[in-house]
């Protein structure tokens, strides 16, 4: 059932390191490193920055960005200086994303990096960075083990044999299949058309492309050991995309001691480690002890929950505590692999702007229960925060 929508003011800017965004728990800064991975020293340094300048929490978003929360205006400036001293180059401009294992995955159809770089170069050459909306993005998916299917994009390029299938938005509307050079030109032409419509336009606003009815089998996110072309890697997920900075720093130290040489923040809310020594089991044991998700069947893989109350002043109830209670008290919800749960402290829906099978959204005195919608949708029912579990049991 599709839920109706409410008129909620949705933020349209991205909280980059140079322009942090005000949230209910202070300023939020988001980092997209230019180089795919961080060394253990850099990741530990980033955690120390979160402790020194923010509220001590490090997040990885559904798009694979690193976030530090709880900043003030002075501490945000100090954070930027410290990030520079860590030699972490932060990517700016329109996002052109590739898979986290690009060029290393033996199962990928094509290496997406050359096409992605051609698109980035074209965006710079055409002066589009300042003309496109902050959230406009392009995904270049070479296929392989790590799926980008759930990563929202204005334009998506998907490897299809020797060609690239280019589509508009996530509906999707196909523009055709092209060789690499032609695919880049098609993407840039579409981005120019978006820019011409104004600074807040998105690719979905373009009246181009034919409806693509092709069905593609969903690809699960693999956790644990990842066999690459010339080395080993492994992946874990941050529960709710969030971890205490001290815990993440400790994990980086212990993982480095067992052979981890590079740490990559990747979608959705995951951390991939490249290994010099194949000591996956040892690192997985440490990750599990420290509270990371190590099993793709874990219900936490399908739960989105913002910090909520008391961390965020906009939150009206304890979102993550509520999510854990639901997993413990209503486990039957998660027997359906297609089920997803979004627990939002307010109607902004920061943790998951997209639809979920079930969304719980904080109101002034109650919590709205939305089926098949977003945090901005009209609830089907309401319940007091301490009665949510019982209300969900009655709705089954």
C-alpha positions as CSV (number, residue, x, y, z in Angstrom):
1,X,0.0,0.0,0.0
2,X,1.4,3.4,-1.0
3,X,1.1,6.1,1.7
4,X,0.0,9.6,0.9
5,X,2.4,12.5,1.4
6,X,2.6,15.3,3.8
7,X,4.0,18.8,3.1
8,X,7.3,18.7,5.1
9,X,10.3,21.0,4.5
10,X,13.0,18.8,3.1
11,X,16.6,19.9,3.1
12,X,18.2,20.0,-0.3
13,X,21.9,20.6,0.5
14,X,24.7,18.2,1.3
15,X,26.6,18.9,4.5
16,X,30.2,18.9,3.1
17,X,33.2,19.4,5.3
18,X,33.5,23.0,4.0
19,X,29.8,23.7,4.6
20,X,28.5,21.7,7.6
21,X,24.7,21.5,8.0
22,X,22.7,22.4,11.1
23,X,20.8,19.4,12.5
24,X,19.1,18.7,15.8
25,X,22.3,17.7,17.5
26,X,24.6,20.4,16.2
27,X,26.4,20.8,12.9
28,X,27.0,17.8,10.7
29,X,30.0,17.4,8.4
30,X,30.2,14.8,5.7
31,X,33.4,13.5,4.1
32,X,33.9,11.8,0.7
33,X,37.6,10.9,0.5
34,X,39.1,11.3,-3.0
35,X,41.2,8.2,-2.5
36,X,39.0,5.2,-2.0
37,X,40.4,4.1,1.3
38,X,42.0,5.4,4.5
39,X,45.0,4.0,6.3
40,X,44.5,2.8,9.9
41,X,46.4,5.9,11.1
42,X,44.0,8.2,9.1
43,X,40.9,6.4,10.4
44,X,42.1,6.5,14.0
45,X,42.9,10.2,13.5
46,X,39.4,10.8,12.1
47,X,37.9,9.1,15.2
48,X,40.1,11.3,17.4
49,X,38.7,14.3,15.5
50,X,35.1,13.2,16.2
51,X,35.9,12.9,19.9
52,X,37.7,16.2,20.0
53,X,35.4,18.3,17.9
54,X,32.0,16.5,17.7
55,X,29.9,14.3,19.9
56,X,32.1,11.3,19.6
57,X,30.1,9.5,17.0
58,X,31.3,8.5,13.5
59,X,28.7,7.5,10.9
60,X,28.8,5.8,7.5
61,X,25.8,6.7,5.4
62,X,23.7,4.6,3.0
63,X,25.8,6.3,0.2
64,X,29.1,5.4,1.9
65,X,30.0,8.9,3.2
66,X,31.7,9.4,6.5
67,X,29.9,11.8,8.9
68,X,30.9,13.5,12.1
69,X,28.0,15.0,14.2
70,X,27.6,17.4,17.1
71,X,29.9,20.1,15.8
72,X,29.8,23.8,16.6
73,X,30.9,26.6,14.3
74,X,34.4,26.9,15.9
75,X,34.9,23.1,16.2
76,X,33.8,22.6,12.5
77,X,36.6,24.9,11.4
78,X,39.1,23.1,13.7
79,X,37.8,19.8,12.3
80,X,38.6,20.9,8.7
81,X,42.1,21.9,9.7
82,X,42.7,18.5,11.4
83,X,41.4,16.6,8.4
84,X,43.9,18.4,6.2
85,X,46.7,17.5,8.6
86,X,45.7,13.9,8.3
87,X,46.3,14.2,4.5
88,X,42.7,13.1,3.8
89,X,41.7,14.7,0.5
90,X,37.9,15.3,0.4
91,X,36.1,15.0,-2.9
92,X,33.9,18.0,-3.8
93,X,31.4,18.7,-6.6
94,X,28.9,16.5,-8.2
95,X,29.1,12.9,-7.0
96,X,30.1,10.3,-9.6
97,X,30.1,7.0,-7.6
98,X,31.6,3.6,-8.5
99,X,31.6,0.3,-6.6
100,X,34.0,0.0,-3.7
101,X,35.8,-2.9,-5.3
102,X,36.1,-1.4,-8.7
103,X,39.0,-2.8,-10.6
104,X,39.6,-5.5,-8.0
105,X,36.5,-7.6,-8.2
106,X,36.9,-10.8,-10.3
107,X,33.2,-10.9,-11.0
108,X,32.7,-7.4,-12.3
109,X,31.5,-7.1,-15.9
110,X,33.7,-4.0,-16.6
111,X,36.0,-1.7,-14.7
112,X,33.8,1.4,-14.1
113,X,36.7,3.8,-13.2
114,X,37.6,5.1,-16.6
115,X,34.0,6.0,-17.5
116,X,33.5,7.6,-14.1
117,X,36.6,9.7,-14.5
118,X,35.6,10.8,-18.0
119,X,32.3,12.0,-16.5
120,X,34.0,13.8,-13.7
121,X,36.4,15.5,-16.1
122,X,33.5,16.5,-18.3
123,X,31.6,18.0,-15.4
124,X,34.6,20.1,-14.6
125,X,35.2,21.1,-18.2
126,X,31.6,22.2,-18.7
127,X,31.4,24.1,-15.4
128,X,28.5,22.0,-14.1
129,X,29.6,21.7,-10.5
130,X,28.3,25.1,-9.6
131,X,25.1,24.7,-11.6
132,X,23.8,21.4,-10.5
133,X,21.7,20.8,-7.4
134,X,23.9,19.5,-4.4
135,X,22.3,16.1,-4.4
136,X,22.5,15.4,-8.1
137,X,24.6,12.2,-8.6
138,X,25.7,9.7,-11.1
139,X,26.3,6.0,-10.4
140,X,28.7,3.9,-12.7
141,X,28.1,0.3,-11.8
142,X,30.5,-2.3,-13.2
143,X,28.6,-5.2,-11.7
144,X,30.3,-7.7,-9.4
145,X,29.9,-8.8,-5.9
146,X,29.1,-5.4,-4.3
147,X,25.7,-4.2,-5.4
148,X,24.9,-0.5,-6.1
149,X,21.3,-1.3,-6.9
150,X,20.0,0.5,-3.8
151,X,22.1,3.6,-4.3
152,X,19.9,6.3,-5.5
153,X,21.1,8.2,-8.6
154,X,20.0,10.8,-11.1
155,X,21.8,9.0,-13.8
156,X,22.8,5.3,-13.7
157,X,25.4,3.6,-16.0
158,X,25.4,-0.2,-15.7
159,X,27.9,-2.4,-17.5
160,X,26.2,-4.6,-20.1
161,X,28.8,-6.8,-21.8
162,X,31.1,-4.4,-23.8
163,X,28.5,-1.6,-23.6
164,X,27.1,0.7,-20.9
165,X,23.4,0.9,-20.3
166,X,22.5,4.5,-19.4
167,X,19.3,5.3,-17.6
168,X,17.7,8.4,-16.0
169,X,16.8,8.2,-12.4
170,X,15.7,5.2,-10.4
171,X,12.4,4.7,-12.3
172,X,14.3,4.0,-14.6
173,X,14.0,5.5,-18.1
174,X,16.6,4.1,-20.4
175,X,18.6,6.3,-22.8
176,X,20.2,3.3,-24.5
177,X,23.4,1.2,-24.6
178,X,26.6,2.8,-25.6
179,X,30.4,2.3,-25.9
180,X,32.3,4.0,-23.1
181,X,33.2,7.3,-24.9
182,X,29.6,7.7,-26.2
183,X,28.1,6.8,-22.8
184,X,30.1,9.6,-21.1
185,X,28.8,12.1,-23.8
186,X,25.2,11.0,-23.2
187,X,25.6,11.4,-19.4
188,X,27.1,14.9,-19.8
189,X,24.4,15.9,-22.2
190,X,21.7,14.9,-19.7
191,X,23.5,16.7,-16.9
192,X,23.7,19.9,-19.0
193,X,19.9,19.6,-19.6
194,X,19.4,19.2,-15.8
195,X,21.5,22.3,-15.1
196,X,19.6,24.3,-17.7
197,X,16.4,23.7,-15.8
198,X,17.7,25.5,-12.7
199,X,19.8,25.0,-9.6
200,X,17.4,22.7,-7.8
201,X,16.4,20.5,-10.9
202,X,17.0,16.8,-10.9
203,X,17.3,14.3,-13.8
204,X,13.8,12.9,-13.0
205,X,12.5,16.3,-14.2
206,X,13.7,15.6,-17.7
207,X,11.2,14.3,-20.2
208,X,13.5,11.9,-22.0
209,X,14.1,8.2,-22.1
210,X,11.9,5.2,-22.6
211,X,10.6,3.1,-19.7
212,X,12.9,0.2,-18.9
213,X,11.0,-2.9,-18.0
214,X,13.9,-5.2,-17.7
215,X,13.9,-7.2,-14.5
216,X,17.2,-7.7,-12.7
217,X,17.8,-10.1,-9.9
218,X,18.7,-8.4,-6.6
219,X,22.2,-8.7,-5.4
220,X,22.8,-9.2,-1.7
221,X,25.6,-7.3,0.1
222,X,28.3,-9.8,1.0
223,X,29.8,-9.6,4.5
224,X,32.8,-11.4,5.8
225,X,35.5,-12.6,3.3
226,X,35.7,-11.0,-0.1
227,X,38.0,-12.8,-2.6
228,X,39.5,-10.2,-4.9
229,X,41.8,-10.5,-8.0
230,X,45.1,-10.2,-6.2
231,X,44.3,-9.9,-2.4
232,X,41.9,-10.6,0.3
233,X,39.3,-8.2,1.8
234,X,36.4,-8.4,4.2
235,X,33.4,-6.3,5.1
236,X,31.3,-5.4,8.1
237,X,28.4,-3.1,8.6
238,X,27.8,-0.4,11.3
239,X,24.5,-1.0,13.1
240,X,22.3,2.0,12.1
241,X,25.3,3.3,10.2
242,X,26.7,4.6,13.5
243,X,29.5,3.8,15.9
244,X,31.3,5.4,18.9
245,X,34.5,6.9,17.7
246,X,36.5,5.1,20.4
247,X,35.1,1.8,19.4
248,X,35.9,2.4,15.7
249,X,39.5,3.5,16.6
250,X,40.0,0.4,18.7
251,X,38.7,-1.8,15.8
252,X,41.1,-0.1,13.4
253,X,44.1,-0.7,15.7
254,X,43.2,-4.4,16.2
255,X,42.4,-5.0,12.5
256,X,45.6,-3.4,11.4
257,X,47.5,-5.7,13.8
258,X,45.9,-8.7,12.0
259,X,46.8,-7.5,8.5
260,X,44.2,-4.8,7.5
261,X,46.0,-2.1,5.4
262,X,43.1,0.0,4.1
263,X,39.6,0.9,5.3
264,X,36.9,1.9,2.9
265,X,33.6,3.5,3.9
266,X,31.1,2.1,1.4
267,X,27.3,1.9,0.8
268,X,25.2,0.9,2.5
269,X,26.7,1.9,5.9
270,X,29.5,-0.6,5.6
271,X,33.3,-0.8,6.1
272,X,35.5,-2.8,3.8
273,X,39.1,-3.7,4.8
274,X,41.8,-4.7,2.4
275,X,44.1,-7.3,3.9
276,X,47.8,-8.1,3.5
277,X,47.2,-11.4,5.4
278,X,44.1,-13.5,5.0
279,X,43.1,-13.3,8.7
280,X,39.4,-12.8,8.1
281,X,38.2,-14.9,11.0
282,X,40.3,-13.1,13.5
283,X,39.0,-9.7,12.4
284,X,35.4,-10.9,12.2
285,X,35.7,-12.1,15.8
286,X,36.9,-8.7,16.9
287,X,34.2,-6.9,14.9
288,X,31.4,-9.0,16.4
289,X,32.7,-8.4,19.9
290,X,32.7,-4.7,19.3
291,X,29.1,-4.7,18.0
292,X,29.5,-4.5,14.2
293,X,27.2,-6.5,12.0
294,X,29.0,-9.5,10.5
295,X,26.1,-11.6,9.1
296,X,24.1,-10.4,6.1
297,X,21.0,-12.1,7.6
298,X,21.1,-9.9,10.7
299,X,17.9,-7.8,10.9
300,X,20.0,-4.7,11.5
301,X,20.9,-4.9,7.8
302,X,17.3,-3.8,7.0
303,X,16.8,-1.2,9.8
304,X,17.3,2.5,9.3
305,X,17.2,4.6,12.5
306,X,18.4,8.2,13.1
307,X,20.0,9.1,16.5
308,X,16.6,10.2,17.9
309,X,16.1,11.3,21.4
310,X,18.1,12.5,23.4
311,X,21.0,12.9,20.9
312,X,18.9,15.0,18.5
313,X,16.7,17.9,19.7
314,X,14.3,17.2,16.8
315,X,13.8,13.6,17.9
316,X,10.7,12.9,19.9
317,X,11.5,9.3,21.1
318,X,14.3,6.9,21.5
319,X,14.6,5.6,17.9
320,X,17.4,3.1,18.2
321,X,16.3,1.6,21.5
322,X,12.9,1.2,19.8
323,X,14.4,-0.6,16.8
324,X,16.2,-3.0,19.1
325,X,13.1,-3.7,21.0
326,X,11.2,-4.5,17.8
327,X,13.9,-6.9,16.7
328,X,13.7,-8.7,20.1
329,X,9.9,-8.6,20.6
330,X,8.5,-8.9,17.0
331,X,11.2,-11.0,15.2
332,X,8.6,-12.4,12.8
333,X,8.6,-9.1,11.0
334,X,12.1,-9.9,9.7
335,X,11.3,-13.3,8.3
336,X,10.5,-11.6,5.0
337,X,13.8,-10.7,3.3
338,X,12.0,-7.8,1.5
339,X,10.9,-6.2,4.8
340,X,12.6,-3.0,5.8
341,X,12.1,-0.8,8.9
342,X,12.7,2.9,9.2
343,X,12.5,4.5,12.7
344,X,12.6,8.3,12.5
345,X,12.6,10.7,15.4
346,X,10.8,13.3,13.4
347,X,9.2,13.8,9.9
348,X,12.5,14.9,8.3
349,X,13.4,11.2,7.8
350,X,17.2,11.9,7.8
351,X,18.2,8.2,8.1
352,X,16.2,7.0,5.1
353,X,14.5,9.4,2.7
354,X,13.2,6.5,0.6
355,X,10.2,4.2,1.2
356,X,10.3,1.4,3.7
357,X,7.9,-1.5,4.3
358,X,7.3,0.0,7.8
359,X,8.2,3.5,9.0
360,X,7.7,4.8,12.5
361,X,7.9,8.6,12.7
362,X,7.9,10.8,15.8
363,X,5.1,13.2,16.2
364,X,4.6,15.8,19.1
365,X,3.1,13.2,21.5
366,X,2.9,10.0,19.6
367,X,4.6,7.9,17.0
368,X,3.0,7.5,13.5
369,X,3.0,4.1,11.9
370,X,3.4,4.3,8.1
371,X,3.0,1.3,5.8
372,X,4.8,1.4,2.4
373,X,5.8,5.0,2.7
374,X,8.4,7.5,4.1
375,X,8.6,9.6,7.2
376,X,6.7,12.3,5.3
377,X,3.8,10.1,4.5
378,X,0.4,10.1,6.3
379,X,0.4,7.4,9.1
380,X,-2.0,4.6,9.1
381,X,-2.1,4.6,12.9
382,X,-0.6,6.1,16.0
383,X,0.8,4.8,19.2
384,X,2.6,6.0,22.3
385,X,6.3,5.3,22.2
386,X,6.1,2.8,25.0
387,X,3.2,1.0,23.3
388,X,4.7,0.6,19.8
389,X,5.6,-3.0,20.2
390,X,2.1,-4.0,21.3
391,X,0.6,-1.9,18.5
392,X,2.8,-3.6,15.8
393,X,1.8,-7.0,17.2
394,X,-1.9,-6.1,16.9
395,X,-1.4,-5.0,13.3
396,X,0.1,-8.3,12.1
